[in-house]
């Protein structure tokens, strides 16, 4: 027997309409509501911060011609593997499209991560680069716009392919 009193379960059944094919949510992972919140919004915001830090990472690597000053390179490979596995597990199926998305996700966010770590270390040693004339705020604003444009472009491509 159920622990719910009969009057409560009857009340619940009368409030919640039965789920039918007309009232159920589509299983599409890029529906309009989901595309502007949750996973997409998180990736856009994280991408913007990583892009802003990566800007300074490019400056640092260009100045020193040395990648791996902030972290030893094996840690970068570990992060790339983690990103790849994370994207594979998020899709929950193995197909050519899933592999392509995991590779693209790893390439984009892995590159951003590597350069953002180098940029963060560079900013730690030279904070005046970002604080002078509030250059860091400008870089972050541009990175936010670019990140949003890239994500909306991605959604457009996914919609076009379907």
C-alpha positions in Angstrom: 0.0 0.0 0.0 1.0 3.6 -0.5 1.9 5.9 2.4 0.0 8.7 0.8 -3.5 9.2 2.2 -6.2 8.5 -0.4 -7.5 12.1 -0.4 -4.0 13.4 -1.2 -3.5 11.1 -4.1 -6.9 11.8 -5.5 -6.3 15.5 -5.2 -2.9 15.2 -6.9 -4.4 13.3 -9.8 -7.1 16.0 -10.3 -4.5 18.8 -10.3 -1.9 17.2 -12.6 -3.2 16.5 -16.1 -2.3 13.2 -17.6 0.8 13.2 -19.7 0.0 12.5 -23.3 2.0 13.0 -26.5 0.5 16.5 -26.9 1.5 17.6 -23.3 4.8 15.8 -23.0 8.0 17.8 -23.5 10.0 17.0 -26.6 13.1 15.0 -26.1 15.1 17.4 -28.3 18.1 18.5 -26.3 18.1 21.9 -28.0 14.5 23.0 -27.6 14.0 26.7 -27.4 13.6 26.8 -23.6 16.7 24.7 -23.0 18.8 26.5 -25.5 18.6 29.8 -23.5 19.1 28.3 -20.0 20.9 25.6 -18.2 23.7 23.9 -20.1 23.9 26.4 -22.9 23.9 29.4 -20.7 26.6 27.8 -18.4 28.8 27.0 -21.4 28.4 30.5 -22.7 29.3 32.2 -19.4 32.2 29.8 -18.7 33.3 30.2 -22.3 33.4 34.0 -21.9 35.5 33.9 -18.8 37.9 31.3 -20.4 38.0 33.4 -23.6 38.9 36.6 -21.6 41.7 34.8 -19.7 42.8 33.0 -22.9 43.4 36.4 -24.5 46.0 37.1 -21.8 47.3 33.6 -22.2 48.0 34.2 -25.9 49.9 37.4 -24.9 51.9 35.4 -22.3 52.8 32.5 -24.6 53.6 34.9 -27.4 55.9 36.9 -25.2 57.7 33.9 -23.7 57.3 31.4 -26.5 56.9 28.8 -23.8 53.7 26.9 -23.2 53.4 25.1 -19.9 54.8 27.7 -17.5 51.6 27.7 -15.3 51.0 24.0 -15.2 53.1 21.0 -16.5 51.8 19.8 -19.9 50.6 16.4 -18.6 47.9 18.2 -16.5 46.7 19.9 -19.7 46.3 16.4 -21.3 44.4 15.2 -18.2 42.0 18.2 -18.6 41.5 17.4 -22.3 40.7 13.8 -21.5 38.3 14.9 -18.8 36.5 17.3 -21.2 36.2 14.6 -23.9 34.7 12.1 -21.4 32.4 14.7 -19.9 30.9 15.5 -23.3 30.6 11.8 -24.2 28.8 11.0 -21.0 26.5 14.0 -21.4 25.2 12.6 -24.8 24.6 9.1 -23.5 24.9 7.5 -27.0 27.8 6.6 -29.2 27.5 7.7 -32.8 29.6 9.6 -35.4 27.8 12.8 -34.4 28.5 12.3 -30.7 32.2 11.7 -31.4 32.4 14.7 -33.6 30.7 16.9 -30.9 33.0 15.5 -28.2 36.1 16.2 -30.3 34.9 19.7 -31.2 34.0 20.4 -27.5 37.4 19.2 -26.4 39.2 21.2 -29.0 37.4 24.4 -28.2 37.2 24.2 -24.5 40.5 22.5 -24.1 42.3 25.2 -26.0 40.5 27.8 -24.0 41.4 26.1 -20.8 45.1 25.8 -21.7 45.4 29.4 -22.7 43.2 30.7 -19.8 45.4 28.9 -17.2 48.5 30.5 -18.8 46.7 33.8 -18.9 45.6 33.5 -15.3 49.3 32.9 -14.3 50.4 35.8 -16.4 47.8 38.1 -14.8 48.8 36.9 -11.4 52.4 38.0 -12.1 51.3 41.2 -14.0 47.9 42.4 -12.6 48.5 45.9 -14.1 47.9 44.5 -17.6 44.2 44.0 -16.8 43.7 46.6 -14.2 45.2 49.5 -16.1 42.4 51.6 -17.7 40.1 48.7 -16.8 41.3 46.8 -19.8 40.2 43.5 -18.2 36.6 44.7 -18.1 36.7 45.5 -21.8 38.3 42.2 -22.6 35.6 40.4 -20.6 32.8 42.3 -22.3 34.1 41.5 -25.7 34.6 37.8 -24.7 31.0 37.6 -23.5 29.6 39.0 -26.8 31.9 36.6 -28.8 30.9 33.6 -26.7 27.2 34.4 -27.1 27.6 34.8 -30.8 29.4 31.5 -31.1 26.8 29.7 -29.1 23.8 31.2 -31.0 25.7 30.3 -34.2 26.1 26.7 -33.0 22.3 26.5 -32.3 21.6 27.9 -35.7 23.8 25.2 -37.3 22.1 22.5 -35.3 18.7 23.7 -36.3 19.7 23.9 -39.9 21.1 20.3 -40.0 17.8 19.0 -38.6 
